[in-house]
Amino acid sequence: VGGLIGYNENGKVDRSYVAGNVSSVGNISYGGVGGLIGYNYGEVNQPYFVGNVSNVGDVINGGVGGLVGKGGSISQSYATGNVSSVGDVSWAGVGGLVGYHYYGTIDQCYATGNVNSFGNVSGHEYNGAGVGGLVGVNSQKIDQSYATGNVSSVGDVSWAGVGGLVGYNNHDGKVD
């Protein structure tokens, strides 16, 4: 579910923006909810999102994010609204910019909204879960990026993390 694109497969999105709110009601499995793109398996350059993103339902191996729910390869982009998820987050992420970042690089990006998760956040030793100001779960590289909003999680946290920038930095994750 995305404000501009639901699923971006090997496509390129340049200099686009969305202003408004994006919401989803129902469980998300292996997918994402994002202000611009729900699931990104392509390149995103210089877009932005102004508005709130919300999900009501469990998130399993997916993500809820201010710009992109799940995916990677994002440069010079930002999101300014609040992100909230109501339901359990399992092997998944909730983030101000990206919920679950699993490939490519996030470069020169920022998020300014608050991130709130209401429900249990759980992962396991090979695939964590997280709630973060910029990225919920990071499995790749984040470079020259920041977040300024508040982050909160209400519920049990197991094999997971909650952080101002990144909630859970996986084995291959790198933050510069």
Buried (B, 14 or more C-beta within 10 A) or exposed (E): BBBBBBBBEEEEBEEBBBEEBBEBEEBBEEBBBBBBBBBBBBBBBBBBBBBBBBBBBBBBBBBBBBBBBBBBBBBBBBBBBBBBBBBBBBBBBBBBBBBBBBEBBBBBBBBBBBBBBBBBBBBEEEBBBBBBBBBBBBBBBBEEBBBBBEBEBEBEBEBBBBBBBBBBBBEEBEBE
